[in-house]
Amino acid sequence: MTIYFYKVWQPYGCFSNFSSHPIQIHGTYWSTVEHYYQAQKFVGSKDAAIIPVIHAAATPEEAAALGRCNSRTLRLDWDVVKTQVMREAVLKKFLTHTDIREILLATGDEMIVENSPTDYFWGCGTDKTGNNHLGKILMNVREEIRRLRLYSVITSDCLTE
Ligand SMILES: Nc1nc(O)c(N)c(N[C@@H]2O[C@H](COP(=O)(O)O)[C@@H](O)[C@H]2O)n1
């Protein structure tokens, strides 16, 4: 059975990048994956001054609005790197937070889909034909964590909180 998620207050809301699960990447804490992802759009761009503003945004909605403002210039390689940026942040989120890691692992091999009515890149869009890249990343991260868990059993290592 396909697992659909979108808003944080709906079933599987912890899979949303807007969920309140902070991450630390390259020594900096980010309130949500969405804060980190939106800020990365401007690394090395002439509008990089917006990065600390996005970092300090009170909500992921505010961070997204800042990052989506059309008058700012995105980094030149954004379309090339954005999927990798997202994967790194989503992996970090599920390695950091034990409770949601267990929820992700408990989905077994089910298909996971971001049920966004508007986004045909990260989600499936209103007619379900979208690319669902966020769902694909979540399934890939699920596999990666299973691999790491197997490795930790073999080596008696631990996944750290
Ligand atoms: N508007 C909105 N509300 C939510 O609750 C969402 N989960 C999303 N989707 C996320 O938006 C991000 C993509 O942003 P850009 O279009 O690249 O600026 C990504 O994190 C989606 O998962 N949108």
Backbone and ligand atoms as CSV (ligand in chain L), in Angstrom:
chain,resi,resn,atom,element,x,y,z
A,1,MET,N,N,0.837,-1.196,0.000
A,1,MET,CA,C,0.000,0.000,0.000
A,1,MET,C,C,0.882,1.261,0.000
A,2,THR,N,N,0.673,2.097,-0.953
A,2,THR,CA,C,1.482,3.321,-1.048
A,2,THR,C,C,1.227,4.236,0.141
A,3,ILE,N,N,2.315,4.798,0.682
A,3,ILE,CA,C,2.209,5.735,1.804
A,3,ILE,C,C,2.320,7.154,1.261
A,4,TYR,N,N,1.247,7.900,1.460
A,4,TYR,CA,C,1.231,9.301,1.040
A,4,TYR,C,C,1.437,10.196,2.252
A,5,PHE,N,N,2.197,11.272,2.075
A,5,PHE,CA,C,2.353,12.263,3.149
A,5,PHE,C,C,2.404,13.636,2.497
A,6,TYR,N,N,2.141,14.652,3.286
A,6,TYR,CA,C,2.361,16.029,2.802
A,6,TYR,C,C,2.487,16.976,3.990
A,7,LYS,N,N,1.381,17.365,4.593
A,7,LYS,CA,C,1.453,18.339,5.683
A,7,LYS,C,C,1.888,17.653,6.985
A,8,VAL,N,N,2.554,18.404,7.870
A,8,VAL,CA,C,3.119,17.786,9.081
A,8,VAL,C,C,2.051,17.247,10.019
A,9,TRP,N,N,0.854,17.792,9.974
A,9,TRP,CA,C,-0.206,17.346,10.889
A,9,TRP,C,C,-1.015,16.169,10.313
A,10,GLN,N,N,-0.679,15.750,9.100
A,10,GLN,CA,C,-1.367,14.615,8.480
A,10,GLN,C,C,-0.569,13.323,8.759
A,11,PRO,N,N,-1.126,12.136,8.445
A,11,PRO,CA,C,-0.365,10.896,8.661
A,11,PRO,C,C,1.023,10.959,7.983
A,12,TYR,N,N,1.993,10.423,8.682
A,12,TYR,CA,C,3.385,10.413,8.217
A,12,TYR,C,C,3.931,11.833,7.993
A,13,GLY,N,N,3.393,12.790,8.749
A,13,GLY,CA,C,3.843,14.178,8.644
A,13,GLY,C,C,5.323,14.348,8.964
A,14,CYS,N,N,5.897,13.395,9.712
A,14,CYS,CA,C,7.330,13.487,10.035
A,14,CYS,C,C,8.199,13.295,8.798
A,15,PHE,N,N,7.620,12.824,7.685
A,15,PHE,CA,C,8.398,12.685,6.443
A,15,PHE,C,C,8.521,14.027,5.709
A,16,SER,N,N,7.683,15.000,6.105
A,16,SER,CA,C,7.742,16.321,5.458
A,16,SER,C,C,9.008,17.053,5.878
A,17,ASN,N,N,9.580,17.808,4.959
A,17,ASN,CA,C,10.757,18.621,5.293
A,17,ASN,C,C,10.403,19.767,6.220
A,18,PHE,N,N,9.105,20.021,6.404
A,18,PHE,CA,C,8.656,21.086,7.294
A,18,PHE,C,C,8.522,20.586,8.737
A,19,SER,N,N,8.737,19.299,8.984
A,19,SER,CA,C,8.567,18.780,10.348
A,19,SER,C,C,9.669,19.319,11.257
A,20,SER,N,N,9.330,19.453,12.527
A,20,SER,CA,C,10.229,20.098,13.483
A,20,SER,C,C,11.298,19.121,13.985
A,21,HIS,N,N,12.238,18.809,13.093
A,21,HIS,CA,C,13.340,17.903,13.433
A,21,HIS,C,C,14.646,18.556,13.001
A,22,PRO,N,N,15.315,19.221,13.969
A,22,PRO,CA,C,16.551,19.946,13.622
A,22,PRO,C,C,17.662,19.007,13.147
A,23,ILE,N,N,18.529,19.578,12.315
A,23,ILE,CA,C,19.699,18.828,11.848
A,23,ILE,C,C,20.947,19.699,12.029
A,24,GLN,N,N,22.078,19.023,12.172
A,24,GLN,CA,C,23.359,19.740,12.177
A,24,GLN,C,C,24.131,19.281,10.944
A,25,ILE,N,N,24.498,20.246,10.088
A,25,ILE,CA,C,25.279,19.908,8.894
A,25,ILE,C,C,26.448,20.872,8.800
A,26,HIS,N,N,27.652,20.315,8.597
A,26,HIS,CA,C,28.885,21.119,8.509
A,26,HIS,C,C,28.965,22.105,9.676
A,27,GLY,N,N,28.621,21.642,10.879
A,27,GLY,CA,C,28.807,22.440,12.091
A,27,GLY,C,C,27.708,23.450,12.391
A,28,THR,N,N,26.686,23.530,11.529
A,28,THR,CA,C,25.606,24.499,11.767
A,28,THR,C,C,24.293,23.768,12.035
A,29,TYR,N,N,23.534,24.244,13.057
A,29,TYR,CA,C,22.210,23.688,13.345
A,29,TYR,C,C,21.162,24.391,12.492
A,30,TRP,N,N,20.253,23.613,11.950
A,30,TRP,CA,C,19.134,24.135,11.160
A,30,TRP,C,C,17.848,23.621,11.789
A,31,SER,N,N,16.849,24.497,11.923
A,31,SER,CA,C,15.608,24.126,12.619
A,31,SER,C,C,14.861,23.003,11.916
A,32,THR,N,N,14.891,23.033,10.586
A,32,THR,CA,C,14.226,21.982,9.801
A,32,THR,C,C,15.053,21.720,8.537
A,33,VAL,N,N,14.753,20.608,7.888
A,33,VAL,CA,C,15.381,20.321,6.582
A,33,VAL,C,C,15.040,21.441,5.602
A,34,GLU,N,N,13.809,21.947,5.689
A,34,GLU,CA,C,13.387,23.002,4.758
A,34,GLU,C,C,14.242,24.255,4.903
A,35,HIS,N,N,14.577,24.654,6.132
A,35,HIS,CA,C,15.465,25.805,6.338
A,35,HIS,C,C,16.797,25.569,5.598
A,36,TYR,N,N,17.374,24.383,5.832
A,36,TYR,CA,C,18.683,24.074,5.222
A,36,TYR,C,C,18.580,24.082,3.700
A,37,TYR,N,N,17.575,23.376,3.177
A,37,TYR,CA,C,17.415,23.240,1.730
A,37,TYR,C,C,17.231,24.610,1.063
A,38,GLN,N,N,16.371,25.440,1.614
A,38,GLN,CA,C,16.119,26.750,1.003
A,38,GLN,C,C,17.379,27.619,1.029
A,39,ALA,N,N,18.148,27.546,2.131
A,39,ALA,CA,C,19.368,28.360,2.249
A,39,ALA,C,C,20.425,27.939,1.230
A,40,GLN,N,N,20.493,26.626,0.944
A,40,GLN,CA,C,21.535,26.134,0.024
A,40,GLN,C,C,21.362,26.671,-1.392
A,41,LYS,N,N,20.157,27.156,-1.720
A,41,LYS,CA,C,19.922,27.729,-3.054
A,41,LYS,C,C,20.837,28.920,-3.339
A,42,PHE,N,N,21.338,29.567,-2.269
A,42,PHE,CA,C,22.052,30.834,-2.444
A,42,PHE,C,C,23.544,30.756,-2.113
A,43,VAL,N,N,24.054,29.570,-1.852
A,43,VAL,CA,C,25.483,29.435,-1.547
A,43,VAL,C,C,26.287,29.849,-2.780
A,44,GLY,N,N,27.143,30.830,-2.608
A,44,GLY,CA,C,27.981,31.305,-3.720
A,44,GLY,C,C,27.274,32.235,-4.688
A,45,SER,N,N,26.003,32.547,-4.450
A,45,SER,CA,C,25.298,33.462,-5.366
A,45,SER,C,C,25.445,34.903,-4.876
A,46,LYS,N,N,25.087,35.853,-5.704
A,46,LYS,CA,C,25.219,37.259,-5.296
A,46,LYS,C,C,24.219,37.605,-4.192
A,47,ASP,N,N,23.248,36.732,-3.969
A,47,ASP,CA,C,22.258,36.966,-2.920
A,47,ASP,C,C,22.511,36.103,-1.673
A,48,ALA,N,N,23.788,35.714,-1.483
A,48,ALA,CA,C,24.123,34.844,-0.340
A,48,ALA,C,C,23.803,35.496,1.012
A,49,ALA,N,N,23.633,36.814,1.037
A,49,ALA,CA,C,23.307,37.500,2.303
A,49,ALA,C,C,21.964,37.040,2.871
A,50,ILE,N,N,21.156,36.399,2.039
A,50,ILE,CA,C,19.855,35.929,2.521
A,50,ILE,C,C,20.003,34.646,3.374
A,51,ILE,N,N,21.151,33.980,3.272
A,51,ILE,CA,C,21.317,32.687,3.959
A,51,ILE,C,C,21.085,32.812,5.472
A,52,PRO,N,N,21.746,33.757,6.180
A,52,PRO,CA,C,21.475,33.861,7.629
A,52,PRO,C,C,20.042,34.268,7.946
A,53,VAL,N,N,19.396,34.962,7.019
A,53,VAL,CA,C,17.989,35.346,7.231
A,53,VAL,C,C,17.111,34.090,7.155
A,54,ILE,N,N,17.384,33.243,6.169
A,54,ILE,CA,C,16.638,31.975,6.062
A,54,ILE,C,C,16.927,31.110,7.289
A,55,HIS,N,N,18.183,31.084,7.699
A,55,HIS,CA,C,18.568,30.286,8.870
A,55,HIS,C,C,17.769,30.695,10.103
A,56,ALA,N,N,17.532,32.004,10.228
A,56,ALA,CA,C,16.850,32.541,11.415
A,56,ALA,C,C,15.326,32.562,11.265
A,57,ALA,N,N,14.801,32.123,10.134
A,57,ALA,CA,C,13.348,32.179,9.916
A,57,ALA,C,C,12.611,31.444,11.035
A,58,ALA,N,N,11.505,32.025,11.477
A,58,ALA,CA,C,10.776,31.475,12.625
A,58,ALA,C,C,10.080,30.152,12.297
A,59,THR,N,N,9.732,29.958,11.028
A,59,THR,CA,C,9.021,28.736,10.629
A,59,THR,C,C,9.568,28.241,9.284
A,60,PRO,N,N,9.350,26.949,8.973
A,60,PRO,CA,C,9.768,26.453,7.655
A,60,PRO,C,C,8.990,27.125,6.522
A,61,GLU,N,N,7.751,27.521,6.798
A,61,GLU,CA,C,6.963,28.231,5.778
A,61,GLU,C,C,7.651,29.547,5.419
A,62,GLU,N,N,8.147,30.235,6.469
A,62,GLU,CA,C,8.843,31.511,6.238
A,62,GLU,C,C,10.148,31.263,5.482
A,63,ALA,N,N,10.877,30.222,5.862
A,63,ALA,CA,C,12.126,29.871,5.161
A,63,ALA,C,C,11.839,29.581,3.690
A,64,ALA,N,N,10.761,28.848,3.423
A,64,ALA,CA,C,10.409,28.502,2.031
A,64,ALA,C,C,10.033,29.757,1.250
A,65,ALA,N,N,9.286,30.655,1.871
A,65,ALA,CA,C,8.881,31.887,1.179
A,65,ALA,C,C,10.113,32.717,0.816
A,66,LEU,N,N,11.088,32.784,1.726
A,66,LEU,CA,C,12.322,33.540,1.448
A,66,LEU,C,C,13.091,32.893,0.298
A,67,GLY,N,N,13.179,31.577,0.326
A,67,GLY,CA,C,13.943,30.858,-0.693
A,67,GLY,C,C,13.266,30.862,-2.048
A,68,ARG,N,N,11.945,31.027,-2.063
A,68,ARG,CA,C,11.200,30.974,-3.334
A,68,ARG,C,C,11.006,32.344,-3.970
A,69,CYS,N,N,11.510,33.387,-3.326
A,69,CYS,CA,C,11.323,34.751,-3.839
A,69,CYS,C,C,12.024,34.896,-5.199
A,70,ASN,N,N,11.255,35.157,-6.235
A,70,ASN,CA,C,11.774,35.153,-7.610
A,70,ASN,C,C,12.764,36.261,-7.922
A,71,SER,N,N,12.806,37.290,-7.076
A,71,SER,CA,C,13.709,38.412,-7.375
A,71,SER,C,C,15.152,38.110,-6.970
A,72,ARG,N,N,15.385,37.007,-6.273
A,72,ARG,CA,C,16.758,36.668,-5.858
A,72,ARG,C,C,17.388,35.695,-6.865
A,73,THR,N,N,18.742,35.737,-6.910
A,73,THR,CA,C,19.485,34.904,-7.867
A,73,THR,C,C,19.949,33.610,-7.200
A,74,LEU,N,N,19.551,32.489,-7.777
A,74,LEU,CA,C,19.977,31.183,-7.256
A,74,LEU,C,C,21.414,30.883,-7.683
A,75,ARG,N,N,22.095,30.033,-6.949
A,75,ARG,CA,C,23.410,29.567,-7.386
A,75,ARG,C,C,23.284,28.911,-8.765
A,76,LEU,N,N,24.340,29.023,-9.567
A,76,LEU,CA,C,24.264,28.585,-10.966
A,76,LEU,C,C,24.038,27.087,-11.112
A,77,ASP,N,N,24.578,26.323,-10.151
A,77,ASP,CA,C,24.498,24.860,-10.283
A,77,ASP,C,C,23.304,24.264,-9.522
A,78,TRP,N,N,22.340,25.112,-9.132
A,78,TRP,CA,C,21.279,24.622,-8.243
A,78,TRP,C,C,20.537,23.407,-8.812
A,79,ASP,N,N,20.193,23.462,-10.093
A,79,ASP,CA,C,19.431,22.338,-10.655
A,79,ASP,C,C,20.233,21.034,-10.652
A,80,VAL,N,N,21.562,21.178,-10.699
A,80,VAL,CA,C,22.430,19.986,-10.709
A,80,VAL,C,C,22.568,19.408,-9.296
A,81,VAL,N,N,22.668,20.294,-8.296
A,81,VAL,CA,C,23.007,19.819,-6.938
A,81,VAL,C,C,21.806,19.639,-6.020
A,82,LYS,N,N,20.638,20.144,-6.399
A,82,LYS,CA,C,19.555,20.219,-5.403
A,82,LYS,C,C,19.093,18.848,-4.879
A,83,THR,N,N,19.133,17.834,-5.721
A,83,THR,CA,C,18.694,16.517,-5.247
A,83,THR,C,C,19.686,15.952,-4.234
A,84,GLN,N,N,20.986,16.184,-4.477
A,84,GLN,CA,C,22.020,15.714,-3.553
A,84,GLN,C,C,21.956,16.491,-2.234
A,85,VAL,N,N,21.697,17.805,-2.334
A,85,VAL,CA,C,21.540,18.640,-1.127
A,85,VAL,C,C,20.393,18.090,-0.280
A,86,MET,N,N,19.285,17.792,-0.937
A,86,MET,CA,C,18.111,17.280,-0.219
A,86,MET,C,C,18.404,15.915,0.407
A,87,ARG,N,N,19.076,15.042,-0.342
A,87,ARG,CA,C,19.344,13.697,0.183
A,87,ARG,C,C,20.219,13.774,1.437
A,88,GLU,N,N,21.242,14.605,1.395
A,88,GLU,CA,C,22.139,14.731,2.542
A,88,GLU,C,C,21.361,15.191,3.782
A,89,ALA,N,N,20.463,16.167,3.593
A,89,ALA,CA,C,19.712,16.717,4.727
A,89,ALA,C,C,18.692,15.704,5.263
A,90,VAL,N,N,18.018,14.996,4.357
A,90,VAL,CA,C,17.008,14.024,4.786
A,90,VAL,C,C,17.685,12.843,5.504
A,91,LEU,N,N,18.835,12.394,4.973
A,91,LEU,CA,C,19.570,11.316,5.646
A,91,LEU,C,C,19.966,11.756,7.059
A,92,LYS,N,N,20.475,12.975,7.168
A,92,LYS,CA,C,20.900,13.498,8.474
A,92,LYS,C,C,19.719,13.531,9.453
A,93,LYS,N,N,18.563,13.955,8.951
A,93,LYS,CA,C,17.359,14.030,9.807
A,93,LYS,C,C,17.017,12.662,10.399
A,94,PHE,N,N,17.031,11.632,9.559
A,94,PHE,CA,C,16.613,10.318,10.042
A,94,PHE,C,C,17.722,9.587,10.803
A,95,LEU,N,N,18.970,10.002,10.616
A,95,LEU,CA,C,20.043,9.456,11.456
A,95,LEU,C,C,20.036,10.121,12.835
A,96,THR,N,N,19.568,11.360,12.899
A,96,THR,CA,C,19.599,12.134,14.139
A,96,THR,C,C,18.456,11.766,15.086
A,97,HIS,N,N,17.266,11.509,14.537
A,97,HIS,CA,C,16.065,11.368,15.370
A,97,HIS,C,C,15.556,9.919,15.354
A,98,THR,N,N,15.773,9.239,16.480
A,98,THR,CA,C,15.458,7.813,16.581
A,98,THR,C,C,13.984,7.506,16.329
A,99,ASP,N,N,13.083,8.335,16.902
A,99,ASP,CA,C,11.651,8.027,16.812
A,99,ASP,C,C,11.162,8.005,15.364
A,100,ILE,N,N,11.574,8.977,14.581
A,100,ILE,CA,C,11.091,9.003,13.188
A,100,ILE,C,C,11.860,8.014,12.309
A,101,ARG,N,N,13.094,7.685,12.741
A,101,ARG,CA,C,13.845,6.648,12.012
A,101,ARG,C,C,13.067,5.331,12.071
A,102,GLU,N,N,12.514,5.030,13.263
A,102,GLU,CA,C,11.750,3.787,13.414
A,102,GLU,C,C,10.475,3.822,12.573
A,103,ILE,N,N,9.843,4.993,12.480
A,103,ILE,CA,C,8.633,5.128,11.653
A,103,ILE,C,C,8.982,4.871,10.188
A,104,LEU,N,N,10.118,5.419,9.743
A,104,LEU,CA,C,10.550,5.206,8.348
A,104,LEU,C,C,10.857,3.727,8.097
A,105,LEU,N,N,11.592,3.105,9.004
A,105,LEU,CA,C,11.953,1.694,8.809
A,105,LEU,C,C,10.709,0.803,8.828
A,106,ALA,N,N,9.716,1.189,9.637
A,106,ALA,CA,C,8.489,0.382,9.762
A,106,ALA,C,C,7.634,0.427,8.495
A,107,THR,N,N,7.975,1.296,7.543
A,107,THR,CA,C,7.221,1.314,6.282
A,107,THR,C,C,7.643,0.164,5.364
A,108,GLY,N,N,8.632,-0.611,5.805
A,108,GLY,CA,C,9.055,-1.793,5.029
A,108,GLY,C,C,9.517,-1.415,3.642
A,109,ASP,N,N,8.892,-2.051,2.641
A,109,ASP,CA,C,9.267,-1.754,1.255
A,109,ASP,C,C,8.158,-1.005,0.524
A,110,GLU,N,N,7.286,-0.383,1.307
A,110,GLU,CA,C,6.172,0.346,0.675
A,110,GLU,C,C,6.687,1.566,-0.091
A,111,MET,N,N,5.961,1.894,-1.126
A,111,MET,CA,C,6.237,3.110,-1.890
A,111,MET,C,C,5.868,4.316,-1.035
A,112,ILE,N,N,6.737,5.341,-1.011
A,112,ILE,CA,C,6.474,6.571,-0.255
A,112,ILE,C,C,6.351,7.723,-1.253
A,113,VAL,N,N,5.281,8.493,-1.108
A,113,VAL,CA,C,4.995,9.554,-2.089
A,113,VAL,C,C,4.654,10.865,-1.381
A,114,GLU,N,N,5.355,11.938,-1.779
A,114,GLU,CA,C,4.958,13.258,-1.285
A,114,GLU,C,C,3.741,13.719,-2.100
A,115,ASN,N,N,2.620,13.794,-1.414
A,115,ASN,CA,C,1.341,14.046,-2.088
A,115,ASN,C,C,1.082,15.546,-2.234
A,116,SER,N,N,2.030,16.214,-2.864
A,116,SER,CA,C,1.874,17.658,-3.061
A,116,SER,C,C,0.935,17.904,-4.225
A,117,PRO,N,N,-0.042,18.767,-4.043
A,117,PRO,CA,C,-0.966,19.065,-5.142
A,117,PRO,C,C,-0.349,19.982,-6.201
A,118,THR,N,N,0.811,20.580,-5.878
A,118,THR,CA,C,1.389,21.571,-6.800
A,118,THR,C,C,2.783,21.214,-7.312
A,119,ASP,N,N,3.501,20.369,-6.596
A,119,ASP,CA,C,4.916,20.143,-6.891
A,119,ASP,C,C,5.105,18.832,-7.666
A,120,TYR,N,N,5.507,18.976,-8.946
A,120,TYR,CA,C,5.714,17.790,-9.791
A,120,TYR,C,C,7.167,17.341,-9.797
A,121,PHE,N,N,8.036,18.064,-9.080
A,121,PHE,CA,C,9.432,17.628,-8.970
A,121,PHE,C,C,9.620,16.833,-7.680
A,122,TRP,N,N,9.390,17.468,-6.536
A,122,TRP,CA,C,9.571,16.772,-5.252
A,122,TRP,C,C,8.390,15.868,-4.939
A,123,GLY,N,N,7.234,16.199,-5.446
A,123,GLY,CA,C,6.031,15.426,-5.144
A,123,GLY,C,C,5.425,14.793,-6.374
A,124,CYS,N,N,4.164,14.330,-6.205
A,124,CYS,CA,C,3.502,13.637,-7.318
A,124,CYS,C,C,2.538,14.540,-8.076
A,125,GLY,N,N,2.315,15.765,-7.533
A,125,GLY,CA,C,1.398,16.668,-8.231
A,125,GLY,C,C,-0.043,16.229,-8.096
A,126,THR,N,N,-0.914,17.069,-8.600
A,126,THR,CA,C,-2.349,16.827,-8.387
A,126,THR,C,C,-2.861,15.576,-9.111
A,127,ASP,N,N,-2.248,15.229,-10.262
A,127,ASP,CA,C,-2.728,14.052,-11.016
A,127,ASP,C,C,-1.849,12.808,-10.787
A,128,LYS,N,N,-0.948,12.890,-9.802
A,128,LYS,CA,C,-0.083,11.763,-9.393
A,128,LYS,C,C,0.942,11.334,-10.457
A,129,THR,N,N,1.228,12.201,-11.421
A,129,THR,CA,C,2.214,11.843,-12.455
A,129,THR,C,C,3.590,12.466,-12.180
A,130,GLY,N,N,3.724,13.201,-11.064
A,130,GLY,CA,C,4.970,13.906,-10.773
A,130,GLY,C,C,6.143,12.967,-10.510
A,131,ASN,N,N,7.344,13.554,-10.448
A,131,ASN,CA,C,8.572,12.755,-10.302
A,131,ASN,C,C,8.774,12.187,-8.897
A,132,ASN,N,N,8.162,12.814,-7.890
A,132,ASN,CA,C,8.234,12.304,-6.516
A,132,ASN,C,C,9.676,12.133,-6.033
A,133,HIS,N,N,10.529,13.100,-6.301
A,133,HIS,CA,C,11.928,12.953,-5.895
A,133,HIS,C,C,12.092,12.888,-4.370
A,134,LEU,N,N,11.230,13.582,-3.619
A,134,LEU,CA,C,11.362,13.492,-2.157
A,134,LEU,C,C,10.988,12.088,-1.670
A,135,GLY,N,N,9.940,11.519,-2.231
A,135,GLY,CA,C,9.577,10.143,-1.859
A,135,GLY,C,C,10.702,9.178,-2.216
A,136,LYS,N,N,11.322,9.376,-3.378
A,136,LYS,CA,C,12.429,8.501,-3.799
A,136,LYS,C,C,13.616,8.645,-2.848
A,137,ILE,N,N,13.892,9.879,-2.419
A,137,ILE,CA,C,14.987,10.087,-1.458
A,137,ILE,C,C,14.668,9.375,-0.137
A,138,LEU,N,N,13.429,9.485,0.326
A,138,LEU,CA,C,13.060,8.818,1.589
A,138,LEU,C,C,13.234,7.299,1.481
A,139,MET,N,N,12.864,6.734,0.344
A,139,MET,CA,C,13.024,5.280,0.164
A,139,MET,C,C,14.508,4.915,0.083
A,140,ASN,N,N,15.296,5.769,-0.546
A,140,ASN,CA,C,16.743,5.558,-0.648
A,140,ASN,C,C,17.404,5.673,0.733
A,141,VAL,N,N,16.968,6.654,1.516
A,141,VAL,CA,C,17.495,6.842,2.877
A,141,VAL,C,C,17.113,5.635,3.751
A,142,ARG,N,N,15.902,5.138,3.568
A,142,ARG,CA,C,15.452,3.935,4.297
A,142,ARG,C,C,16.399,2.762,4.029
A,143,GLU,N,N,16.760,2.593,2.766
A,143,GLU,CA,C,17.707,1.530,2.395
A,143,GLU,C,C,19.079,1.759,3.031
A,144,GLU,N,N,19.529,3.008,2.947
A,144,GLU,CA,C,20.848,3.368,3.481
A,144,GLU,C,C,20.914,3.096,4.985
A,145,ILE,N,N,19.850,3.436,5.710
A,145,ILE,CA,C,19.839,3.228,7.164
A,145,ILE,C,C,19.811,1.722,7.477
A,146,ARG,N,N,19.084,0.969,6.659
A,146,ARG,CA,C,19.100,-0.498,6.845
A,146,ARG,C,C,20.520,-1.042,6.671
A,147,ARG,N,N,21.208,-0.540,5.653
A,147,ARG,CA,C,22.597,-0.969,5.410
A,147,ARG,C,C,23.482,-0.605,6.590
A,148,LEU,N,N,23.330,0.641,7.087
A,148,LEU,CA,C,24.146,1.101,8.211
A,148,LEU,C,C,23.854,0.283,9.461
A,149,ARG,N,N,22.553,-0.069,9.637
A,149,ARG,CA,C,22.146,-0.838,10.817
A,149,ARG,C,C,22.765,-2.239,10.762
A,150,LEU,N,N,22.735,-2.844,9.580
A,150,LEU,CA,C,23.342,-4.169,9.399
A,150,LEU,C,C,24.830,-4.085,9.703
A,151,TYR,N,N,25.448,-3.030,9.182
A,151,TYR,CA,C,26.885,-2.838,9.404
A,151,TYR,C,C,27.172,-2.681,10.896
A,152,SER,N,N,26.279,-1.922,11.594
A,152,SER,CA,C,26.521,-1.679,13.022
A,152,SER,C,C,26.350,-2.956,13.837
A,153,VAL,N,N,25.451,-3.857,13.375
A,153,VAL,CA,C,25.291,-5.147,14.057
A,153,VAL,C,C,26.560,-5.973,13.866
A,154,ILE,N,N,27.054,-5.966,12.621
A,154,ILE,CA,C,28.244,-6.757,12.305
A,154,ILE,C,C,29.454,-6.252,13.088
A,155,THR,N,N,29.573,-4.939,13.209
A,155,THR,CA,C,30.765,-4.382,13.849
A,155,THR,C,C,30.533,-4.023,15.313
A,156,SER,N,N,29.308,-4.307,15.843
A,156,SER,CA,C,28.917,-3.928,17.206
A,156,SER,C,C,28.995,-2.422,17.427
A,157,ASP,N,N,28.881,-1.680,16.342
A,157,ASP,CA,C,28.859,-0.221,16.415
A,157,ASP,C,C,27.414,0.206,16.717
A,158,CYS,N,N,27.157,1.491,16.906
A,158,CYS,CA,C,25.795,1.969,17.153
A,158,CYS,C,C,25.480,3.150,16.249
A,159,LEU,N,N,24.184,3.228,15.826
A,159,LEU,CA,C,23.725,4.468,15.202
A,159,LEU,C,C,23.553,5.458,16.330
A,160,THR,N,N,24.102,6.625,16.202
A,160,THR,CA,C,24.040,7.577,17.303
A,160,THR,C,C,22.835,8.488,17.188
A,161,GLU,N,N,22.324,8.892,18.305
A,161,GLU,CA,C,21.173,9.815,18.373
A,161,GLU,C,C,21.608,11.201,17.947
L,1,LIG,N1,N,4.282,24.733,0.325
L,1,LIG,C1,C,4.683,23.541,0.831
L,1,LIG,N2,N,4.161,23.167,1.987
L,1,LIG,C2,C,4.544,22.003,2.499
L,1,LIG,O1,O,4.020,21.625,3.677
L,1,LIG,C3,C,5.475,21.180,1.819
L,1,LIG,N3,N,5.874,19.991,2.365
L,1,LIG,C4,C,5.992,21.623,0.585
L,1,LIG,N4,N,6.892,20.858,-0.144
L,1,LIG,C5,C,8.286,21.069,-0.061
L,1,LIG,O2,O,8.722,22.272,-0.681
L,1,LIG,C6,C,10.104,22.132,-0.948
L,1,LIG,C7,C,10.413,22.489,-2.376
L,1,LIG,O3,O,10.570,23.856,-2.429
L,1,LIG,P1,P,10.992,24.604,-3.792
L,1,LIG,O4,O,9.774,24.541,-4.675
L,1,LIG,O5,O,12.169,23.877,-4.378
L,1,LIG,O6,O,11.314,25.973,-3.326
L,1,LIG,C8,C,10.470,20.689,-0.705
L,1,LIG,O7,O,11.000,20.567,0.602
L,1,LIG,C9,C,9.119,20.033,-0.759
L,1,LIG,O8,O,9.140,18.822,-0.036
L,1,LIG,N5,N,5.569,22.817,0.095
